[in-house]
Amino acid sequence: MSNPQTTPERDALAAKYFPKLWAQAQASGKSKKRNQLRNAAEDMQKKEQLRTQGASCGNCDNYSPKGPCGSYCELDSDFYGYSLTKAENLCHRWTEKRNVAA
């Protein structure tokens, strides 16, 4: 069974989004850097797909515009503090806002 971390599709995606960094990582033989670029490219691709569907932090279920310090992401915030964000931002963990009956 092949390693899913090193598929040609993931390599091509990393080369598409980060051509210069990918070429440097390939030339240096740094496998950790290549894997980080593969993961980042997959994240970028997912965010692109979400953006085409109209997704943003502002319409995410985890977004709260009324925090004590401003708008924040409930998913990333913890007892250490709030993870501040803007409505136009987007992460790969976006989930559609639920309609909660009052």
Buried (B, 14 or more C-beta within 10 A) or exposed (E): EEEEEEEEEBBEBBBEBBEEBBEBBBEEEEEEBBBBBBEBBBBBBBBEEBEEEEBBBBBBEBBBEEBEEEBBBBBBBEEEEBBBBEEEBBBEEBEEEEEEEE
